[in-house]
Amino acid sequence: MRQHDDGLIFAGTVFARNRRIPNSTFYDIGNTTAFQLKSSSEKKERTSKRKDSYGQPLDSIASKKPTEVSFKLDTFDRKNLAMVLMGEASDLETAVKNVTDEAITVKKGEWLKLANDNIASASVKVKNAAGQHVKAEHIVLNETLGLITVKEDADNVQNDEAIKVTYNTKGGGGFRIDADAVGDYDLEIMIDTENRVTGKNGKLHVPSAVIASESDLDFFKDDFNEASFGGTAVLVSGYKTAYSFTEYDN
């Protein structure tokens, strides 16, 4: 006789680590909006061609396929964004760079690229080829991209003249992601689950999920972006199966 008739609605916090990084530790991957494990099998059948049983199965065998893993998240920190872009993240320098008299050939009214990004606009000083200062109102700066423009009405600068730009970067650090540098990721995943119907806690454990990004990242989307990943649960030495679920009574 059935003792319980419980439904299943999970809440969960997902932790992962990159198995390809030696001594890597688990981190909370953030708000995971979907996590799916799909099992499937391939069926092979021998069917009758006999006159009296044509089309009937004579033998049938099912072979299990690898379990497919897919998940979605909408937390975009450094690690998740690097995974979405299939890239490698690196730290930016925290120290301020002081640049003196960087030479640039002028095209008045056009954007010119400085050697650095993230420029402190208050630090920018421009001199023409004769060493005379160019008025601040004749200069336009895009701080983030490190682009500078000499306006058309600048009276002491001519086209094709070599100006000299002195400036400081803002410093403070940050990160850079070199995209498309990674073929896939091998993650060990643990999920701290709660069945909201019964209140019971559990653990979903995937010792190895080899996954890749399946996301279309829209940098100008009006709504929150969501990242998608998919791959395969791989059997790891020391484990009986490719994944397991444990529920605790208390």
Beta strands, then each sheet from edge to edge (+ up, - down):
strand 1: 10-18
strand 2: 27-28
strand 3: 32-38
strand 4: 41-47
strand 5: 57-64
strand 6: 68-73
strand 7: 88-91
strand 8: 98-105
strand 9: 112-113
strand 10: 125-127
strand 11: 139-142
strand 12: 147-150
strand 13: 162-168
strand 14: 175-178
strand 15: 185-195
strand 16: 201-213
strand 17: 227-233
strand 18: 244-247
sheet 1: 2+ 1- 15+ 16- 17+ 6- 3+
sheet 2: 2+ 1- 15+ 16- 18+
sheet 3: 4+ 5-
sheet 4: 7+ 14-
sheet 5: 8+ 13- 10+
sheet 6: 9+ 12- 11+
end
